[in-house]
Amino acid sequence: MPSALPGRRDTLHASPGVLALGAAACLLVAAAPLRANTEDAELIYECGLAMQFAEKEDIQLPVSSNRAMGHFAEVTRNDPNLRNEADRQVRAVWDGMRKSDGRPALERYVLSVAQDCSDLYVELAERDAAAVEGELNSLGTLSAAALRSYATRMGDLGEIANYLVYNYPYGKDLFKPNEDGDLLGQLVVEAGASGLRRWSDEAIYAIANKHYWQYNPPATRLVDAEYRRRMRMMRQTQSEAQRWAQRAADDRAAQARRANAPYVGSLGSGS
């Protein structure tokens, strides 16, 4: 198979740790949610796959594989073509290693990548936390960068959702970009179906009934599925659920107009 990444392929058999180091360097460069080139995206995706493998082996990593896959979604803007190509390239490399070096050697390599990538995400979170966690946006609320830092450091994605639906009770402006809303979509994907079950009713109902992100089909599908699950549990029809969400949004908007009002959740000062 012709190689699109000759430098990477040439080093694979010489030193299994080389690619892990390459992935670490890539993450440091691509930590911001910018469009990555094909090689960067592939390395981030390999981090996600390696961390997923470690989790299936019951190896406890300090960072979930969802963080890497969410990062991949950020830098590729959910481009399905980039995802398919990254998946094809990574699996082709792993298959080649398995055939040449054996499955035990491949598994050792994959686990080393998982550990390196997980450790790097911890380092990135610690490095960025002090600088951004007090950062405000033009609306006077915590910036998307600050919220991302909280999410990575605290691991409580539902609390970030509470903060955002409080500050945007009716969602985002359909015609204006909103980094907070886009971050919320990324956190939904990182939480996954099981993680969303721990989010508050206020957050799920608000997100399902209002527009929060510009384009994130995986997040939309996940929230819709969780919203419908809760409607079934509460024995609500669609119209009843929408009225519930509207009343909750009106209440949050009224609270937000009072300077000393608490909001759903406890992140930050709420001001």
Short mmCIF file of the C-alpha atoms (twelve columns), coordinates in Angstrom:
data_MODEL
# 
_entry.id   MODEL 
# 
loop_
_atom_site.group_PDB 
_atom_site.id 
_atom_site.type_symbol 
_atom_site.label_atom_id 
_atom_site.label_alt_id 
_atom_site.label_comp_id 
_atom_site.label_asym_id 
_atom_site.label_seq_id 
_atom_site.Cartn_x 
_atom_site.Cartn_y 
_atom_site.Cartn_z 
_atom_site.pdbx_PDB_model_num 
ATOM 1   C CA . MET A 1   0.000   0.000   0.000  1 
ATOM 2   C CA . PRO A 2   1.467   3.418   -0.905 1 
ATOM 3   C CA . SER A 3   2.271   5.414   2.195  1 
ATOM 4   C CA . ALA A 4   0.993   8.943   2.689  1 
ATOM 5   C CA . LEU A 5   3.229   9.249   5.764  1 
ATOM 6   C CA . PRO A 6   6.625   7.817   4.799  1 
ATOM 7   C CA . GLY A 7   8.456   9.131   7.837  1 
ATOM 8   C CA . ARG A 8   6.026   7.432   10.157 1 
ATOM 9   C CA . ARG A 9   6.059   4.091   8.335  1 
ATOM 10  C CA . ASP A 10  9.876   3.997   8.222  1 
ATOM 11  C CA . THR A 11  10.146  4.297   12.013 1 
ATOM 12  C CA . LEU A 12  7.479   1.816   13.009 1 
ATOM 13  C CA . HIS A 13  9.583   -1.282  13.159 1 
ATOM 14  C CA . ALA A 14  12.723  0.479   14.348 1 
ATOM 15  C CA . SER A 15  11.109  1.743   17.562 1 
ATOM 16  C CA . PRO A 16  7.493   1.157   18.603 1 
ATOM 17  C CA . GLY A 17  7.664   4.166   20.913 1 
ATOM 18  C CA . VAL A 18  8.434   6.608   18.120 1 
ATOM 19  C CA . LEU A 19  4.859   7.001   16.984 1 
ATOM 20  C CA . ALA A 20  3.679   7.629   20.521 1 
ATOM 21  C CA . LEU A 21  6.155   10.490  20.732 1 
ATOM 22  C CA . GLY A 22  4.922   11.754  17.390 1 
ATOM 23  C CA . ALA A 23  1.362   11.692  18.663 1 
ATOM 24  C CA . ALA A 24  2.388   13.645  21.745 1 
ATOM 25  C CA . ALA A 25  4.043   16.331  19.633 1 
ATOM 26  C CA . CYS A 26  0.975   16.469  17.421 1 
ATOM 27  C CA . LEU A 27  -1.370  16.989  20.358 1 
ATOM 28  C CA . LEU A 28  0.725   19.831  21.712 1 
ATOM 29  C CA . VAL A 29  0.504   21.581  18.359 1 
ATOM 30  C CA . ALA A 30  -3.164  20.773  17.739 1 
ATOM 31  C CA . ALA A 31  -4.521  21.411  21.229 1 
ATOM 32  C CA . ALA A 32  -6.637  24.310  19.965 1 
ATOM 33  C CA . PRO A 33  -9.828  23.447  18.020 1 
ATOM 34  C CA . LEU A 34  -8.384  24.283  14.609 1 
ATOM 35  C CA . ARG A 35  -8.518  22.234  11.408 1 
ATOM 36  C CA . ALA A 36  -5.631  19.782  11.456 1 
ATOM 37  C CA . ASN A 37  -3.825  18.389  8.460  1 
ATOM 38  C CA . THR A 38  -4.335  14.737  7.545  1 
ATOM 39  C CA . GLU A 39  -1.321  13.476  9.497  1 
ATOM 40  C CA . ASP A 40  -2.254  15.387  12.659 1 
ATOM 41  C CA . ALA A 41  -5.801  14.067  12.481 1 
ATOM 42  C CA . GLU A 42  -4.564  10.509  12.007 1 
ATOM 43  C CA . LEU A 43  -2.297  10.708  15.030 1 
ATOM 44  C CA . ILE A 44  -5.061  12.072  17.246 1 
ATOM 45  C CA . TYR A 45  -7.381  9.352   16.016 1 
ATOM 46  C CA . GLU A 46  -4.769  6.732   16.824 1 
ATOM 47  C CA . CYS A 47  -4.663  8.108   20.351 1 
ATOM 48  C CA . GLY A 48  -8.406  7.593   20.614 1 
ATOM 49  C CA . LEU A 49  -8.293  4.033   19.272 1 
ATOM 50  C CA . ALA A 50  -5.360  3.108   21.509 1 
ATOM 51  C CA . MET A 51  -7.105  4.521   24.584 1 
ATOM 52  C CA . GLN A 52  -10.287 2.632   23.682 1 
ATOM 53  C CA . PHE A 53  -8.256  -0.574  23.466 1 
ATOM 54  C CA . ALA A 54  -6.733  0.074   26.892 1 
ATOM 55  C CA . GLU A 55  -10.184 0.629   28.378 1 
ATOM 56  C CA . LYS A 56  -11.423 -2.663  26.919 1 
ATOM 57  C CA . GLU A 57  -8.453  -4.314  28.625 1 
ATOM 58  C CA . ASP A 58  -9.632  -2.768  31.942 1 
ATOM 59  C CA . ILE A 59  -6.576  -0.529  32.157 1 
ATOM 60  C CA . GLN A 60  -7.413  2.623   34.093 1 
ATOM 61  C CA . LEU A 61  -6.154  5.730   32.318 1 
ATOM 62  C CA . PRO A 62  -6.357  9.220   33.850 1 
ATOM 63  C CA . VAL A 63  -8.208  10.481  30.764 1 
ATOM 64  C CA . SER A 64  -11.073 8.821   28.884 1 
ATOM 65  C CA . SER A 65  -10.758 7.856   25.231 1 
ATOM 66  C CA . ASN A 66  -13.741 10.149  24.653 1 
ATOM 67  C CA . ARG A 67  -11.385 13.099  25.195 1 
ATOM 68  C CA . ALA A 68  -9.186  12.042  22.284 1 
ATOM 69  C CA . MET A 69  -12.141 11.270  20.025 1 
ATOM 70  C CA . GLY A 70  -13.703 14.592  20.951 1 
ATOM 71  C CA . HIS A 71  -10.408 16.298  20.130 1 
ATOM 72  C CA . PHE A 72  -10.383 14.505  16.792 1 
ATOM 73  C CA . ALA A 73  -13.905 15.772  16.095 1 
ATOM 74  C CA . GLU A 74  -12.785 19.310  16.959 1 
ATOM 75  C CA . VAL A 75  -9.798  19.428  14.629 1 
ATOM 76  C CA . THR A 76  -11.621 17.717  11.752 1 
ATOM 77  C CA . ARG A 77  -14.914 19.546  12.294 1 
ATOM 78  C CA . ASN A 78  -16.679 16.187  12.173 1 
ATOM 79  C CA . ASP A 79  -15.572 15.594  8.586  1 
ATOM 80  C CA . PRO A 80  -16.625 11.960  7.879  1 
ATOM 81  C CA . ASN A 81  -14.073 11.629  5.076  1 
ATOM 82  C CA . LEU A 82  -11.211 12.500  7.411  1 
ATOM 83  C CA . ARG A 83  -12.535 10.071  10.002 1 
ATOM 84  C CA . ASN A 84  -12.813 7.235   7.489  1 
ATOM 85  C CA . GLU A 85  -9.333  7.898   6.131  1 
ATOM 86  C CA . ALA A 86  -7.788  8.097   9.606  1 
ATOM 87  C CA . ASP A 87  -9.462  4.848   10.604 1 
ATOM 88  C CA . ARG A 88  -8.243  3.126   7.443  1 
ATOM 89  C CA . GLN A 89  -4.664  4.340   7.842  1 
ATOM 90  C CA . VAL A 90  -4.346  3.482   11.539 1 
ATOM 91  C CA . ARG A 91  -5.834  0.021   11.168 1 
ATOM 92  C CA . ALA A 92  -3.607  -0.691  8.158  1 
ATOM 93  C CA . VAL A 93  -0.509  0.200   10.198 1 
ATOM 94  C CA . TRP A 94  -1.617  -1.908  13.154 1 
ATOM 95  C CA . ASP A 95  -2.437  -4.848  10.884 1 
ATOM 96  C CA . GLY A 96  1.013   -4.597  9.332  1 
ATOM 97  C CA . MET A 97  2.669   -4.581  12.744 1 
ATOM 98  C CA . ARG A 98  0.625   -7.582  13.855 1 
ATOM 99  C CA . LYS A 99  1.673   -9.566  10.781 1 
ATOM 100 C CA . SER A 100 5.356   -8.683  11.048 1 
ATOM 101 C CA . ASP A 101 5.924   -8.592  14.828 1 
ATOM 102 C CA . GLY A 102 3.053   -10.631 16.273 1 
ATOM 103 C CA . ARG A 103 -0.005  -9.693  18.275 1 
ATOM 104 C CA . PRO A 104 1.734   -9.421  21.697 1 
ATOM 105 C CA . ALA A 105 4.159   -6.836  20.291 1 
ATOM 106 C CA . LEU A 106 1.308   -4.910  18.698 1 
ATOM 107 C CA . GLU A 107 -0.648  -4.865  21.955 1 
ATOM 108 C CA . ARG A 108 2.387   -3.590  23.871 1 
ATOM 109 C CA . TYR A 109 2.793   -0.827  21.317 1 
ATOM 110 C CA . VAL A 110 -0.887  0.176   21.394 1 
ATOM 111 C CA . LEU A 111 -0.915  0.294   25.189 1 
ATOM 112 C CA . SER A 112 2.209   2.469   25.189 1 
ATOM 113 C CA . VAL A 113 0.495   4.893   22.802 1 
ATOM 114 C CA . ALA A 114 -2.598  4.937   25.023 1 
ATOM 115 C CA . GLN A 115 -0.551  5.743   28.119 1 
ATOM 116 C CA . ASP A 116 1.514   8.432   26.374 1 
ATOM 117 C CA . CYS A 117 -1.565  10.115  24.915 1 
ATOM 118 C CA . SER A 118 -3.489  9.988   28.181 1 
ATOM 119 C CA . ASP A 119 -0.547  11.451  30.091 1 
ATOM 120 C CA . LEU A 120 -0.235  14.224  27.545 1 
ATOM 121 C CA . TYR A 121 -3.872  15.239  27.868 1 
ATOM 122 C CA . VAL A 122 -3.312  15.519  31.621 1 
ATOM 123 C CA . GLU A 123 -0.254  17.701  31.023 1 
ATOM 124 C CA . LEU A 124 -2.163  19.888  28.586 1 
ATOM 125 C CA . ALA A 125 -5.000  20.353  31.062 1 
ATOM 126 C CA . GLU A 126 -2.635  21.272  33.894 1 
ATOM 127 C CA . ARG A 127 -0.645  23.633  31.697 1 
ATOM 128 C CA . ASP A 128 -3.672  25.484  30.399 1 
ATOM 129 C CA . ALA A 129 -5.849  25.517  33.514 1 
ATOM 130 C CA . ALA A 130 -4.252  28.437  35.337 1 
ATOM 131 C CA . ALA A 131 -4.130  30.577  32.218 1 
ATOM 132 C CA . VAL A 132 -7.694  30.171  30.993 1 
ATOM 133 C CA . GLU A 133 -10.060 29.197  33.798 1 
ATOM 134 C CA . GLY A 134 -10.836 32.790  34.689 1 
ATOM 135 C CA . GLU A 135 -11.143 33.896  31.072 1 
ATOM 136 C CA . LEU A 136 -14.423 35.560  30.072 1 
ATOM 137 C CA . ASN A 137 -15.952 36.053  26.644 1 
ATOM 138 C CA . SER A 138 -17.572 39.214  25.260 1 
ATOM 139 C CA . LEU A 139 -20.839 38.358  27.057 1 
ATOM 140 C CA . GLY A 140 -19.140 38.289  30.439 1 
ATOM 141 C CA . THR A 141 -19.490 34.533  30.936 1 
ATOM 142 C CA . LEU A 142 -16.738 31.929  31.107 1 
ATOM 143 C CA . SER A 143 -15.121 31.445  27.705 1 
ATOM 144 C CA . ALA A 144 -15.195 28.185  25.781 1 
ATOM 145 C CA . ALA A 145 -11.491 27.749  26.550 1 
ATOM 146 C CA . ALA A 146 -12.140 28.195  30.273 1 
ATOM 147 C CA . LEU A 147 -15.011 25.708  30.186 1 
ATOM 148 C CA . ARG A 148 -12.928 23.188  28.255 1 
ATOM 149 C CA . SER A 149 -10.247 23.452  30.914 1 
ATOM 150 C CA . TYR A 150 -12.806 22.884  33.678 1 
ATOM 151 C CA . ALA A 151 -14.234 19.906  31.806 1 
ATOM 152 C CA . THR A 152 -10.833 18.303  31.332 1 
ATOM 153 C CA . ARG A 153 -9.639  18.945  34.879 1 
ATOM 154 C CA . MET A 154 -12.850 18.140  36.751 1 
ATOM 155 C CA . GLY A 155 -14.289 15.502  34.428 1 
ATOM 156 C CA . ASP A 156 -17.850 16.687  35.183 1 
ATOM 157 C CA . LEU A 157 -19.181 17.433  31.712 1 
ATOM 158 C CA . GLY A 158 -22.763 17.675  32.955 1 
ATOM 159 C CA . GLU A 159 -21.815 20.612  35.150 1 
ATOM 160 C CA . ILE A 160 -20.522 22.491  32.108 1 
ATOM 161 C CA . ALA A 161 -23.838 21.771  30.381 1 
ATOM 162 C CA . ASN A 162 -25.711 23.188  33.394 1 
ATOM 163 C CA . TYR A 163 -23.630 26.347  33.216 1 
ATOM 164 C CA . LEU A 164 -24.274 26.832  29.510 1 
ATOM 165 C CA . VAL A 165 -28.026 26.208  29.522 1 
ATOM 166 C CA . TYR A 166 -28.306 28.640  32.407 1 
ATOM 167 C CA . ASN A 167 -26.447 31.358  30.523 1 
ATOM 168 C CA . TYR A 168 -28.176 30.536  27.221 1 
ATOM 169 C CA . PRO A 169 -31.689 29.521  28.342 1 
ATOM 170 C CA . TYR A 170 -33.048 29.821  24.808 1 
ATOM 171 C CA . GLY A 171 -30.041 28.461  22.960 1 
ATOM 172 C CA . LYS A 172 -27.773 30.348  20.581 1 
ATOM 173 C CA . ASP A 173 -28.494 32.840  17.822 1 
ATOM 174 C CA . LEU A 174 -29.027 30.794  14.667 1 
ATOM 175 C CA . PHE A 175 -27.117 33.302  12.549 1 
ATOM 176 C CA . LYS A 176 -24.112 33.949  14.777 1 
ATOM 177 C CA . PRO A 177 -21.175 31.692  15.657 1 
ATOM 178 C CA . ASN A 178 -21.058 30.634  19.287 1 
ATOM 179 C CA . GLU A 179 -17.982 28.853  20.643 1 
ATOM 180 C CA . ASP A 180 -19.793 27.929  23.864 1 
ATOM 181 C CA . GLY A 181 -22.509 26.119  21.932 1 
ATOM 182 C CA . ASP A 182 -20.001 24.321  19.751 1 
ATOM 183 C CA . LEU A 183 -18.093 23.238  22.876 1 
ATOM 184 C CA . LEU A 184 -21.328 21.888  24.339 1 
ATOM 185 C CA . GLY A 185 -21.795 19.718  21.250 1 
ATOM 186 C CA . GLN A 186 -18.263 18.380  21.635 1 
ATOM 187 C CA . LEU A 187 -18.884 17.563  25.306 1 
ATOM 188 C CA . VAL A 188 -22.050 15.680  24.394 1 
ATOM 189 C CA . VAL A 189 -20.047 13.456  22.049 1 
ATOM 190 C CA . GLU A 190 -17.353 12.942  24.674 1 
ATOM 191 C CA . ALA A 191 -19.919 12.017  27.319 1 
ATOM 192 C CA . GLY A 192 -21.573 9.474   25.029 1 
ATOM 193 C CA . ALA A 193 -24.926 7.811   25.651 1 
ATOM 194 C CA . SER A 194 -23.988 6.458   29.080 1 
ATOM 195 C CA . GLY A 195 -22.492 9.754   30.251 1 
ATOM 196 C CA . LEU A 196 -25.546 11.756  29.199 1 
ATOM 197 C CA . ARG A 197 -27.687 9.724   31.605 1 
ATOM 198 C CA . ARG A 198 -25.943 11.558  34.458 1 
ATOM 199 C CA . TRP A 199 -26.750 15.016  33.070 1 
ATOM 200 C CA . SER A 200 -29.569 17.031  34.622 1 
ATOM 201 C CA . ASP A 201 -33.105 17.079  33.202 1 
ATOM 202 C CA . GLU A 202 -32.753 20.848  32.789 1 
ATOM 203 C CA . ALA A 203 -29.705 20.430  30.581 1 
ATOM 204 C CA . ILE A 204 -31.051 17.596  28.429 1 
ATOM 205 C CA . TYR A 205 -34.473 19.181  27.887 1 
ATOM 206 C CA . ALA A 206 -32.993 22.582  27.071 1 
ATOM 207 C CA . ILE A 207 -30.436 21.197  24.638 1 
ATOM 208 C CA . ALA A 208 -32.998 18.991  22.897 1 
ATOM 209 C CA . ASN A 209 -35.498 21.796  22.395 1 
ATOM 210 C CA . LYS A 210 -33.223 24.727  21.556 1 
ATOM 211 C CA . HIS A 211 -30.421 25.320  19.060 1 
ATOM 212 C CA . TYR A 212 -26.998 25.228  20.725 1 
ATOM 213 C CA . TRP A 213 -24.447 24.272  18.070 1 
ATOM 214 C CA . GLN A 214 -23.958 25.016  14.408 1 
ATOM 215 C CA . TYR A 215 -23.304 21.511  13.045 1 
ATOM 216 C CA . ASN A 216 -22.654 18.374  15.051 1 
ATOM 217 C CA . PRO A 217 -24.854 15.454  13.914 1 
ATOM 218 C CA . PRO A 218 -23.407 12.918  16.411 1 
ATOM 219 C CA . ALA A 219 -24.206 15.256  19.314 1 
ATOM 220 C CA . THR A 220 -27.702 15.922  17.981 1 
ATOM 221 C CA . ARG A 221 -28.439 12.204  17.705 1 
ATOM 222 C CA . LEU A 222 -27.144 11.464  21.202 1 
ATOM 223 C CA . VAL A 223 -29.146 14.240  22.841 1 
ATOM 224 C CA . ASP A 224 -32.304 13.328  20.941 1 
ATOM 225 C CA . ALA A 225 -32.022 9.688   22.051 1 
ATOM 226 C CA . GLU A 226 -31.507 10.663  25.692 1 
ATOM 227 C CA . TYR A 227 -34.353 13.207  25.528 1 
ATOM 228 C CA . ARG A 228 -36.756 10.579  24.211 1 
ATOM 229 C CA . ARG A 229 -35.625 8.103   26.851 1 
ATOM 230 C CA . ARG A 230 -36.434 10.629  29.596 1 
ATOM 231 C CA . MET A 231 -39.797 11.449  28.068 1 
ATOM 232 C CA . ARG A 232 -40.672 7.762   28.236 1 
ATOM 233 C CA . MET A 233 -39.543 7.567   31.862 1 
ATOM 234 C CA . MET A 234 -41.589 10.660  32.765 1 
ATOM 235 C CA . ARG A 235 -44.521 9.500   30.624 1 
ATOM 236 C CA . GLN A 236 -44.510 12.788  28.742 1 
ATOM 237 C CA . THR A 237 -45.671 13.531  25.228 1 
ATOM 238 C CA . GLN A 238 -43.561 15.717  22.932 1 
ATOM 239 C CA . SER A 239 -45.775 18.750  23.560 1 
ATOM 240 C CA . GLU A 240 -45.660 18.236  27.334 1 
ATOM 241 C CA . ALA A 241 -41.894 17.921  27.245 1 
ATOM 242 C CA . GLN A 242 -41.559 21.087  25.176 1 
ATOM 243 C CA . ARG A 243 -43.754 22.993  27.641 1 
ATOM 244 C CA . TRP A 244 -41.636 21.661  30.511 1 
ATOM 245 C CA . ALA A 245 -38.484 22.849  28.747 1 
ATOM 246 C CA . GLN A 246 -39.988 26.268  28.007 1 
ATOM 247 C CA . ARG A 247 -41.051 26.831  31.619 1 
ATOM 248 C CA . ALA A 248 -37.601 25.816  32.840 1 
ATOM 249 C CA . ALA A 249 -35.946 28.158  30.319 1 
ATOM 250 C CA . ASP A 250 -38.201 31.047  31.345 1 
ATOM 251 C CA . ASP A 251 -37.312 30.413  34.982 1 
ATOM 252 C CA . ARG A 252 -33.580 30.371  34.221 1 
ATOM 253 C CA . ALA A 253 -33.880 33.579  32.199 1 
ATOM 254 C CA . ALA A 254 -35.704 35.275  35.075 1 
ATOM 255 C CA . GLN A 255 -33.064 34.118  37.548 1 
ATOM 256 C CA . ALA A 256 -30.282 35.338  35.283 1 
ATOM 257 C CA . ARG A 257 -31.779 38.833  35.344 1 
ATOM 258 C CA . ARG A 258 -31.253 38.925  39.105 1 
ATOM 259 C CA . ALA A 259 -27.600 39.607  39.781 1 
ATOM 260 C CA . ASN A 260 -27.304 37.389  42.862 1 
ATOM 261 C CA . ALA A 261 -29.364 34.465  41.536 1 
ATOM 262 C CA . PRO A 262 -27.867 30.968  41.771 1 
ATOM 263 C CA . TYR A 263 -27.946 28.864  38.666 1 
ATOM 264 C CA . VAL A 264 -28.344 25.142  38.069 1 
ATOM 265 C CA . GLY A 265 -25.064 23.667  39.226 1 
ATOM 266 C CA . SER A 266 -22.121 25.031  41.128 1 
ATOM 267 C CA . LEU A 267 -19.316 25.762  38.652 1 
ATOM 268 C CA . GLY A 268 -17.581 29.083  39.141 1 
ATOM 269 C CA . SER A 269 -19.389 32.065  40.625 1 
ATOM 270 C CA . GLY A 270 -22.353 32.039  38.255 1 
ATOM 271 C CA . SER A 271 -21.839 35.753  37.598 1 
# 
